[in-house]
Amino acid sequence: MMHHVIYLATAATTNVGATKAGQAISSLMGSAGTWISGLGITGGGLMIAYHALMRNLSGGDGATDAHHLQAMKKVIVGTAIVAGAGGIAHFAGGLF
């Protein structure tokens, strides 16, 4: 008997994606994901280029080279995390 109650409750719900609010949320999430990924990847590329340039201009100082190599590794990991977050947001917008 309980499964009939659950079936009736789910049959009465509306499709959120069919409403104007659902379409607006979907569009917002998709756009946010695109912006997050685009800006994050661009910023990460610029930061890697900066550290590579500074490493080349360090004059062979081992400590400075190691610092910039470590910073480039951190930027790559951070950029991957940001790109993943943007992808998740973009994907979430498509769920509506």
Salt bridges, closest charged atoms under 4 A:
none
